[in-house]
Amino acid sequence: MAAIEATGLVKTFRTRKNTVKALDGIDLDVPEGSVLGLLGPNGAGKTTTVRVLTTLMAPDAGSARVLGHDVVKEADTVRSLVGLSGQYAAVDELLTGRENLWMFGRLYRLSSQQAKQRAEELLEVFDLTDAADRILKTYSGGMRRRLDLAGSLIAHPKVLFLDEPTTGLDPRSRLDLWQIIRDRVSEGVTILLTTQYLEEADELADSIAVVDHGSVIARGTADELKAKVGGERIEVVVHEPDDTDRALELLVGALGITDLDATTTDHHSRRITLPAPGGSSALVDVIRTLDGGGIRIADIGLRRPTLDDVFLTLTGHEAVVDETKEKA
């Protein structure tokens, strides 16, 4: 059974200046006990989708159900079954970690004793016991995120929504949070994870839905999506930025590449990426071709397609866009 189902979700925001369709017919289904990665840049519609599915916002059209309950008609029931960790830690800076978790428990209608017991359990699980009686002002960003995630689990939710949970974290804190998420999945929790970090979706998600401009433009496992780009890729960094376009022209001819859409160039990093017909043997042809053209190579390698390649191929732009853009 699907733990999360959405059909034709539409949500439009109107201001004095313009009208923005944040969701334009979103369809989703997430099997119980799995992780769906909702992948896309800021403004793609990821957060709006989460808000609709967690009853914080009603859709203009379409329908959605969580564990069989309609998110509009049975909103109270849905809220009792899910946990939510948003982009920003929803914690009270004037309370201690222990007090925050106790408060979350009471908001979920646990008794005072139940909330206290559950808080102690989660403080230990999230390695926050030593900091339990410190006020939140003294917590690091990673500690706040862990506490926020602990709060979303206070009532043993069967479905967990994580909206860009690792945004702003340092690499070590991000890896720690990834492990916590894996542990919840091993307990049978269904997770919808929104992210603009492609490696995060690759690492955690059983399946991925790529969202752009309010619509799902591709769906599949990480390997299935990478297959859309093709096989192995050659990545070349030339020594001089002005050589980038000429290097690509030489290599397209030497390797017999007919689909220019399968190639990418980045003048800033002096990087060229193109298909590798023949696999590693094509590296020799690349080196000979560029050497014959008098183009120096700073770096060269053979790699599998990444989700960055997938997103660029599907949308024509990078996955991470201007951070100042209004989030939807």
Secondary structure in CASP SS format (residue, H / E / C, confidence):
PFRMAT SS
TARGET T0000
AUTHOR 0000-0000-0000
METHOD secondary structure of the structure
MODEL  1
M C 1.00
A E 1.00
A E 1.00
I E 1.00
E E 1.00
A E 1.00
T E 1.00
G E 1.00
L E 1.00
V E 1.00
K E 1.00
T E 1.00
F E 1.00
R E 1.00
T C 1.00
R C 1.00
K C 1.00
N C 1.00
T E 1.00
V E 1.00
K E 1.00
A E 1.00
L E 1.00
D E 1.00
G E 1.00
I E 1.00
D E 1.00
L E 1.00
D E 1.00
V E 1.00
P E 1.00
E C 1.00
G C 1.00
S C 1.00
V E 1.00
L E 1.00
G E 1.00
L E 1.00
L E 1.00
G C 1.00
P C 1.00
N C 1.00
G C 1.00
A C 1.00
G C 1.00
K H 1.00
T H 1.00
T H 1.00
T H 1.00
V H 1.00
R H 1.00
V H 1.00
L H 1.00
T C 1.00
T C 1.00
L C 1.00
M C 1.00
A C 1.00
P C 1.00
D C 1.00
A E 1.00
G E 1.00
S E 1.00
A E 1.00
R E 1.00
V E 1.00
L C 1.00
G C 1.00
H E 1.00
D E 1.00
V C 1.00
V C 1.00
K C 1.00
E C 1.00
A H 1.00
D H 1.00
T H 1.00
V H 1.00
R H 1.00
S H 1.00
L H 1.00
V E 1.00
G E 1.00
L E 1.00
S E 1.00
G C 1.00
Q C 1.00
Y C 1.00
A C 1.00
A C 1.00
V C 1.00
D C 1.00
E C 1.00
L C 1.00
L C 1.00
T E 1.00
G H 1.00
R H 1.00
E H 1.00
N H 1.00
L H 1.00
W H 1.00
M H 1.00
F H 1.00
G H 1.00
R H 1.00
L H 1.00
Y C 1.00
R C 1.00
L C 1.00
S C 1.00
S H 1.00
Q H 1.00
Q H 1.00
A H 1.00
K H 1.00
Q H 1.00
R H 1.00
A H 1.00
E H 1.00
E H 1.00
L H 1.00
L H 1.00
E H 1.00
V H 1.00
F C 1.00
D C 1.00
L C 1.00
T H 1.00
D H 1.00
A H 1.00
A C 1.00
D C 1.00
R C 1.00
I E 1.00
L H 1.00
K H 1.00
T H 1.00
Y C 1.00
S C 1.00
G H 1.00
G H 1.00
M H 1.00
R H 1.00
R H 1.00
R H 1.00
L H 1.00
D H 1.00
L H 1.00
A H 1.00
G H 1.00
S H 1.00
L C 1.00
I C 1.00
A C 1.00
H C 1.00
P C 1.00
K C 1.00
V E 1.00
L E 1.00
F E 1.00
L E 1.00
D E 1.00
E C 1.00
P C 1.00
T C 1.00
T C 1.00
G C 1.00
L C 1.00
D C 1.00
P H 1.00
R H 1.00
S H 1.00
R H 1.00
L H 1.00
D H 1.00
L H 1.00
W H 1.00
Q H 1.00
I H 1.00
I H 1.00
R H 1.00
D H 1.00
R H 1.00
V H 1.00
S H 1.00
E C 1.00
G C 1.00
V C 1.00
T E 1.00
I E 1.00
L E 1.00
L E 1.00
T E 1.00
T E 1.00
Q C 1.00
Y C 1.00
L H 1.00
E H 1.00
E H 1.00
A H 1.00
D H 1.00
E H 1.00
L H 1.00
A C 1.00
D C 1.00
S E 1.00
I E 1.00
A E 1.00
V E 1.00
V E 1.00
D E 1.00
H C 1.00
G C 1.00
S E 1.00
V E 1.00
I E 1.00
A E 1.00
R E 1.00
G E 1.00
T C 1.00
A H 1.00
D H 1.00
E H 1.00
L H 1.00
K H 1.00
A H 1.00
K C 1.00
V C 1.00
G C 1.00
G C 1.00
E C 1.00
R E 1.00
I E 1.00
E E 1.00
V E 1.00
V E 1.00
V E 1.00
H C 1.00
E C 1.00
P H 1.00
D H 1.00
D H 1.00
T H 1.00
D H 1.00
R H 1.00
A H 1.00
L H 1.00
E H 1.00
L H 1.00
L H 1.00
V H 1.00
G H 1.00
A H 1.00
L H 1.00
G C 1.00
I C 1.00
T C 1.00
D C 1.00
L H 1.00
D H 1.00
A H 1.00
T C 1.00
T E 1.00
T E 1.00
D E 1.00
H C 1.00
H C 1.00
S C 1.00
R C 1.00
R E 1.00
I E 1.00
T E 1.00
L E 1.00
P E 1.00
A C 1.00
P C 1.00
G C 1.00
G C 1.00
S C 1.00
S H 1.00
A H 1.00
L H 1.00
V H 1.00
D H 1.00
V H 1.00
I H 1.00
R H 1.00
T H 1.00
L H 1.00
D H 1.00
G H 1.00
G C 1.00
G C 1.00
I C 1.00
R C 1.00
I E 1.00
A E 1.00
D E 1.00
I E 1.00
G E 1.00
L E 1.00
R E 1.00
R C 1.00
P C 1.00
T C 1.00
L H 1.00
D H 1.00
D H 1.00
V H 1.00
F H 1.00
L H 1.00
T H 1.00
L H 1.00
T H 1.00
G C 1.00
H C 1.00
E C 1.00
A C 1.00
V C 1.00
V C 1.00
D C 1.00
E C 1.00
T C 1.00
K C 1.00
E C 1.00
K C 1.00
A C 1.00
END
